[in-house]
Amino acid sequence: MTDLAGADAIGQQAVTRKTGVVVAATVGNIVSTTPAVSAVFSLFLVPISTEFGWPRSVVSGVLLLTAVMSAIIYPIAGRLSDKWGSRRIILFGCAVFAPAIAGLALANGSVLQFYALFALVGAAGAIPSTPAYSKVISEWFDEKRGLMLGVAAGFGNGLGSTLMPIAAGLMLVQFGWRGAYIGIGLIVFCLGFPVLFALLRDAPGRLAVIQKGERGARVSPATETLSGVSLGEAASMRTFWILMAAVALGAGCMTAIFTHVVPMLMDRGISLQSATLAISIFALVTAGWQVMTGYFLDRFYTPKVAVPMFAAAILGLLCFQYGTALPTIYIGAALMGIGLGAEFGCLSYFVSRYFGLRSFGTIIGVFYSVVIVFQGGAPVLMDIGFDVTGSYVTSVWVLAGLLLLGTVLILLLPEFSKNSSAHDQEVIS
């Protein structure tokens, strides 16, 4: 009886800690790079371009720069997290990311200085990022890993990407774009750091497991550390490169559209309010669908569940571009949200299932490095296309073709390997 009571107490403590970790990771994602930088960027694009007299492609070029800086930092931060744990790395990152965003208000009309400020934002934002939170979640959860990754990343990034543009829009009207960036920096620090400090915890390096049987449960120590392959071993696998190409294409294309929702719609005579609503729909569906993606992956345990979700993004893109009525445009935004939600929901889950957790931080960092380069480069190419042709039509068809290619690549991924012990054991602290 004593052993069982002890096991129950340990199990309850584990549930409490896991809940805290999910809450912390969700809040961390709310104030991460996607909501605080990418989701609000389209609101700042025209005001900055107008004030400094720059072409739109010059302004949006900072997205490629931040992507390059993030690509450099992601693997480094992931490696440090694998070695020292994620908590201290994430807290440090949050402490430098917030002032980096606020520092954008110092832009003085120099292109070089403007790009330098965004380079700092990209480097700092890559530390307290979605891959960092995904590492923590993946180490704490196994059987419900997909669902919890979806909750933390989906609700976090989605809710943040819904609320941040609204907050930024209000601050933009009241204080101008400089004051809005200062406000975003304050939100990132005042909301993110206290919650992360109080609730975020690393999973123990050597875990205990509850072994369930007819007479109840007993606690026994784990005999080995986290399993998985190294980055070099993963890179030697065909699956690594197929997954890399599929997710990079999909996420890059969808992010390019996401960051151009406002200018694409306003160029067609649609009001700022309606364009902002389209962003909100896009973001909300992205949030909810990451949770659904995780649920479907946990239930069906196959990468093929993502195929119809990726295909929905193509249809949504065409509805968004060629729809003449607002309901059609909003449906297109929702379908693209399904696609982007699937992209974000699948990546961390796929990496953890194909390559394990031993070097998860390093491997997911490399994946996000490539993805972020595509995410940063695609918007620039869209604006170059706009500057050359005067519209986004050509860019839309190119993006649709790339999304189709990414969908086909998902079909080439192998099934996940089966782990019989995963359903019989619950990881606890």
GUFIMI-362654 format. One record per residue (C-alpha): residue in one letter; z, y, x. Coordinates in pm, whole numbers, padded with zeros to 5 digits, always signed. Each point is the difference from the previous one (the first is absolute). Layout:
N
AZYX;...
This chain:
429
M+00000+00000+00000;T+00080+00236+00285;D-00337-00061+00159;L-00176+00063-00331;A+00199+00318-00062;G-00085+00120+00347;A-00365-00078-00057;D+00005+00193-00328;A+00165+00299+00167;I-00254-00001+00281;G-00281-00037-00251;Q+00126+00299-00203;Q+00028+00207+00315;A-00356-00092+00091;V-00128+00104-00343;T+00175+00337+00033;R-00146+00059+00345;K-00346-00108-00107;T+00011+00237-00297;G+00102+00284+00228;V-00281-00082+00241;V-00259+00006-00280;V+00131+00333-00129;A-00003+00149+00351;A-00352-00127+00073;T-00123+00134-00334;V+00145+00347+00061;G-00132-00009+00356;N-00348-00066-00132;I+00035+00283-00254;V+00029+00248+00288;S-00239-00173+00241;T-00338+00116+00130;T-00210-00105-00299;P+00190+00207-00261;A+00109+00285+00227;V-00330+00053+00185;S-00298-00188-00146;A+00080+00034-00372;V+00049+00376+00018;F-00281+00075+00243;S-00265+00067-00261;L+00220+00280-00141;F+00007+00174+00338;L-00364-00059+00097;V-00156+00297-00182;P+00281+00257+00060;I+00006-00066+00375;S-00379-00006+00024;T-00019+00329-00189;E+00274+00177+00197;F-00137-00088+00341;G-00369-00002-00093;W-00050-00356+00120;P-00242-00261-00144;R+00176-00272-00196;S-00094-00259+00261;V+00197+00196+00263;V+00312-00002-00216;S-00028-00366-00104;G-00067-00092+00362;V+00375+00007+00055;L+00022-00318-00209;L-00199-00183+00267;L+00223+00147+00270;T+00320-00103-00178;A-00155-00343-00046;V-00068-00031+00372;M+00354+00109+00085;S+00141-00246-00253;A-00222-00274+00140;I+00153+00058+00342;I+00359+00007-00124;Y-00006-00285-00256;P-00009-00288+00252;I+00252+00173+00226;A+00244+00056-00287;G-00060-00357-00120;R+00070-00142+00344;L+00322+00203+00030;S+00105-00120-00347;D-00063-00363+00098;K+00216+00051+00308;W+00282+00227-00119;G-00009-00021-00378;S-00160+00228-00256;R+00299+00207-00118;R+00048+00220+00307;I-00376+00049+00049;I-00052+00103-00364;L+00294+00244+00000;F-00130+00168+00312;G-00346+00022-00152;C+00124+00164-00319;A+00192+00258+00205;V-00317+00112+00182;F-00255-00045-00282;A+00158+00256-00234;P-00004+00296+00242;A-00351-00096+00110;I-00124+00052-00358;A+00190+00327-00037;G-00154+00113+00330;L-00346+00007-00160;A+00102+00337-00144;L-00035+00140+00354;A-00382-00034-00007;N-00144+00333+00121;G-00375-00043-00043;S-00063-00178+00329;V-00182-00329-00053;L+00156-00143+00316;Q+00352+00089-00110;F-00065-00126-00353;Y-00113-00335+00134;A+00296-00018+00240;L+00243+00048-00290;F-00162-00280-00198;A-00004-00223+00309;L+00379+00029+00009;V+00016-00082-00371;G-00212-00311+00054;A+00210-00124+00293;A+00335+00064-00170;G-00109-00137-00338;A-00107-00332+00151;I+00363-00086+00083;P+00174+00003-00344;S-00305-00158-00161;T-00098-00268-00249;P-00054-00269+00268;A+00351+00068+00132;Y+00152-00042-00346;S-00218-00306-00063;K+00144-00164+00310;V+00355+00046-00129;I-00089-00131-00348;S-00189-00302+00139;E+00299-00098+00215;W+00243+00020-00292;F-00219-00177-00259;D-00211-00316-00007;E-00045-00147-00347;K-00030+00343-00168;R-00154+00174+00298;G-00317+00110-00176;L+00190+00152-00292;M+00249+00184+00220;L-00275+00132+00228;G-00176+00123-00312;V+00313+00168-00134;A+00085+00176+00327;A-00351+00101+00102;G-00150+00027-00349;F+00266+00196-00181;G+00081+00190+00318;N-00348+00115+00099;G-00118+00020-00359;L+00292+00198-00134;G-00009+00224+00305;S-00375+00050-00034;T+00053+00093-00364;L+00289+00241+00044;M-00089+00157+00335;P-00329+00156-00124;I+00185+00140-00301;A+00275+00146+00218;A-00255+00126+00253;G-00208+00159-00276;L+00302+00186-00136;M+00103+00118+00346;L-00360+00093+00079;V-00008+00237-00296;Q+00339+00153+00075;F+00008+00012+00381;G-00354-00062+00124;W-00113-00295+00210;R+00234+00085+00289;G+00308+00004-00222;A-00118-00321-00167;Y-00011-00183+00334;I+00352+00122+00084;G+00116-00126-00339;I-00156-00341+00056;G+00177-00027+00336;L+00333+00077-00167;I-00062-00263-00266;V-00083-00263+00263;F+00322+00058+00192;C+00247+00075-00278;L-00110-00294-00215;G-00097-00253+00265;F+00253+00017+00282;P+00328-00033-00199;V-00126-00299-00199;L-00142-00176+00305;F+00319+00058+00199;A+00220-00137-00279;L-00200-00302-00119;L-00259-00118+00253;R+00113-00304+00197;D-00180-00243+00229;A+00005-00368-00092;P+00210-00203+00248;G-00194-00141+00296;R+00131-00349-00068;L+00044-00055-00369;A+00213-00230-00206;V-00146-00194-00290;I+00140-00125-00325;Q-00103-00360-00053;K+00002-00083-00369;G+00089-00343-00127;E+00144-00187-00296;R+00359+00085+00094;G-00058+00370+00045;A-00079+00192+00314;R+00120-00002+00358;V-00055+00238+00286;S-00145-00120+00329;P-00126+00197+00299;A-00370+00027+00066;T-00114-00192+00305;E-00287+00225+00104;T-00112+00361-00003;L-00290+00146-00194;S-00317-00206+00024;G-00353+00123+00053;V-00265+00075+00258;S-00036+00273+00258;L-00255+00279-00027;G-00223-00172+00255;E+00013-00329-00189;A-00074+00177-00329;A-00296+00183+00151;S-00152-00332+00105;M-00020-00106-00366;R-00309+00062-00216;T+00227+00090-00292;F+00140+00296+00195;W-00337+00169+00028;I-00119-00077-00354;L+00320+00144-00143;M-00023+00300+00230;A-00353+00086-00113;A+00065-00059-00370;V+00313+00213-00021;A-00127+00276+00231;L-00317+00043-00205;G+00180-00006-00334;A+00290+00225+00093;G-00222+00244+00188;C-00241+00041-00289;M+00269+00034-00265;T+00200+00250+00203;A-00313+00209+00053;I-00038+00029-00377;F+00372+00057-00055;T+00008+00296+00238;H-00305+00155-00170;V+00087-00035-00366;V+00064+00373-00049;P-00311+00138+00175;M-00226-00272-00148;L+00107+00088-00353;M+00031+00376+00041;D-00352+00014+00148;R-00116-00141-00335;G+00180+00273-00197;I+00313-00201-00087;S+00324+00197+00006;L+00271-00034+00263;Q+00243-00129-00263;S-00237-00280-00106;A-00074-00087+00362;T+00373-00017+00076;L+00047-00231-00298;A-00273-00225+00142;I+00192-00015+00331;S+00317-00091-00190;I-00175-00280-00191;F-00153-00129+00323;A+00342+00004+00171;L+00197-00148-00290;V-00239-00292-00044;T+00002-00055+00376;A+00379-00020-00012;G+00022-00236-00294;W-00282-00221+00119;Q+00161-00061+00338;V+00289-00158-00188;M-00241-00205-00212;T-00191-00106+00311;G+00322-00121+00160;Y+00092-00189-00318;F-00340-00171-00016;L+00012-00092+00370;D+00347-00154-00039;R-00108-00194-00308;F-00346-00123+00100;Y+00041+00007+00380;T-00366+00060+00078;P-00189+00299+00144;K-00271-00042-00262;V+00210+00177-00264;A-00095+00328+00172;V-00376-00041-00053;P-00026+00132-00359;M+00236+00284+00092;F-00226+00112+00284;A-00301-00027-00231;A+00171+00222-00258;A+00009+00281+00257;I-00381+00000+00024;L-00040+00036-00374;G+00269+00268-00003;L-00174+00198+00271;L-00325+00010-00197;C+00182+00099-00320;F+00182+00274+00189;Q-00314+00143+00155;Y-00238-00023-00296;G+00236+00027-00296;T-00057+00317-00201;A+00298-00028-00233;L+00358+00029+00123;P+00106-00340-00146;T-00274-00172+00203;I+00109+00183+00314;Y+00363-00099-00061;I-00103-00364-00054;G-00187+00015+00328;A+00311+00137+00172;A+00206-00284-00147;L-00247-00267+00117;M-00001+00149+00348;G+00379-00008-00012;I-00022-00375-00061;G-00216-00037+00308;L+00218+00216+00223;G+00314-00170-00132;A-00148-00337+00089;E-00091+00122+00350;F+00351+00121+00073;G+00166-00291-00179;C-00193-00267+00187;L+00009+00117+00362;S+00365-00056+00094;Y+00020-00317-00209;F-00314-00148+00156;V+00117+00082+00353;S+00342-00160-00059;R-00152-00317-00147;Y-00282-00047+00249;F+00182+00101+00320;G+00375-00032-00073;L+00285+00241+00073;R+00073-00046+00373;S-00236+00283+00102;F-00053+00148-00346;G+00075+00358+00105;T-00252-00009+00283;I-00273-00174-00200;I+00037+00214-00312;G+00002+00305+00227;V-00337-00099+00141;F-00139-00058-00349;Y+00121+00336-00121;S-00141+00164+00313;V-00349-00119-00089;V+00046+00072-00370;I+00124+00354+00066;V-00301+00076+00218;F-00226-00098-00288;Q+00217+00201-00239;G-00022+00303+00223;G-00370-00029+00082;A-00136-00067-00347;P+00113+00336-00152;V-00156+00186+00293;L-00330-00182-00054;M+00019+00086-00370;D+00034+00369+00078;I-00277-00013+00259;G-00217-00152-00271;F+00105+00279-00234;D-00078+00270+00255;V-00346-00153+00056;T-00099-00088-00357;G+00217+00230-00210;S+00154-00289-00197;Y+00197-00324+00036;V-00261-00222-00172;T-00139-00162+00316;S+00351-00061+00132;V+00100-00171-00324;W-00284-00253+00024;V+00079-00073+00365;L+00367-00054-00088;A-00096-00229-00289;G-00206-00215+00236;L+00285-00024+00251;L+00244-00095-00275;L-00236-00280-00105;L-00007-00128+00357;G+00380+00004+00015;T+00015-00201-00323;V-00232-00266+00142;L+00214-00027+00315;I+00310-00078-00208;L-00184-00305-00133;L-00032-00126+00359;L+00375-00004+00065;P+00166-00345+00016;E+00282-00108-00227;F+00358+00067+00111;S+00176-00287+00174;K+00269-00177-00200;N+00365+00012+00107;S+00207-00254-00188;S+00331+00145+00113;A-00073+00343-00138;H+00080-00103-00356;D+00320-00189+00091;Q+00168+00264+00211;E+00105+00356-00064;V+00042+00231+00299;I+00332+00179+00003;S+00215+00192+00240;
